[in-house]
Every structure is written in C-alpha cells, then in structure tokens.
C-alpha cells in the first residue's frame, strides 16, 4: 500500500495490485475511507466522510493532481 501523500490528517495511497484500473487514489482518515478517480477527478465511493470532507479531499486532489498522476505512472508503468 504505497502512501503518496499525507496532508491535513488524510492519507492518500494506492493498492499494489490495481495497475489495471484507471488512475485513482484511496483516502483514509479516522476510520473513514474513499476512492477517487484522478482524471477527471470524481468520487467513486466514500464511507464515513461528510460532504464537507469529501469537498476538502477533492480540493486536495485537484491541488496535487499532476503529482498524484505522476506517482501512479511511476508505480504502474504502462508496457
């Protein structure tokens, strides 16, 4: 589970076996969890995050989108 970003108590990470999917990021904080596509940024699922927290996560992803996508391609290079 490579962690790629920690900010405002949120942990952003990939699972090691998900390279066959489109670029996305998992987010955890205080027992809540979510999954977001990276391009375009879109929530796939969220459990335990309030709407305000989901907006905060989306804003963080937007701010760091290029770096998150670059990390995705480092972890899951295309053949």
C-alpha positions in Angstrom: 0.0 0.0 0.0 2.2 2.8 -1.2 1.4 6.1 0.6 1.8 9.0 -1.8 0.6 12.0 0.3 -0.3 12.8 3.9 -2.0 16.2 4.4 -4.5 17.6 6.9 -4.7 14.1 8.5 -5.7 12.5 5.3 -3.7 9.5 4.0 -3.6 9.2 0.2 -2.4 5.8 -1.2 -2.6 3.2 -3.9 -3.0 -0.6 -3.6 -0.2 -2.5 -5.2 -2.4 -4.7 -7.4 -4.6 -2.0 -9.0 -2.5 -1.1 -12.0 -5.0 -2.5 -14.4 -7.6 0.2 -13.4 -7.6 3.8 -14.5 -5.5 6.1 -12.2 -7.2 6.6 -8.9 -6.4 7.3 -5.3 -7.6 5.9 -2.0 -8.0 8.2 1.0 -8.4 7.3 4.7 -8.8 9.4 7.8 -10.1 8.4 11.3 -11.8 5.3 10.1 -13.4 6.8 7.1 -12.4 5.8 3.6 -12.9 6.9 0.0 -11.8 6.2 -3.6 -11.4 8.9 -6.3 -10.6 8.8 -10.0 -7.7 11.2 -10.7 -8.7 12.3 -14.2 -11.2 13.7 -14.3 -11.5 13.9 -10.5 -14.6 12.1 -9.4 -15.6 10.3 -6.3 -16.0 6.5 -6.8 -17.1 5.7 -3.3 -17.0 7.2 0.2 -17.8 5.7 3.6 -17.7 7.8 6.7 -16.6 11.2 5.2 -19.1 14.1 5.4 -19.9 16.1 2.3 -17.6 18.9 3.5 -14.7 16.4 4.0 -15.3 15.0 0.5 -15.0 18.5 -0.9 -11.8 19.0 1.1 -10.4 15.8 -0.4 -11.4 16.8 -3.9 -9.7 20.1 -3.4 -6.5 18.4 -2.2 -6.6 16.0 -5.1 -7.1 19.0 -7.5 -4.1 20.8 -6.0 -1.9 17.8 -6.2 -3.4 16.1 -9.3 -0.3 16.2 -11.5 1.9 14.8 -8.8 -0.6 12.0 -7.9 -0.9 11.0 -11.6 2.9 11.0 -11.9 3.2 8.8 -8.8 0.5 6.5 -10.3 2.5 6.1 -13.5 5.7 5.5 -11.5 4.0 2.7 -9.6 2.2 1.2 -12.5 4.2 1.9 -15.7 2.4 1.1 -18.9 4.0 -1.6 -21.1 
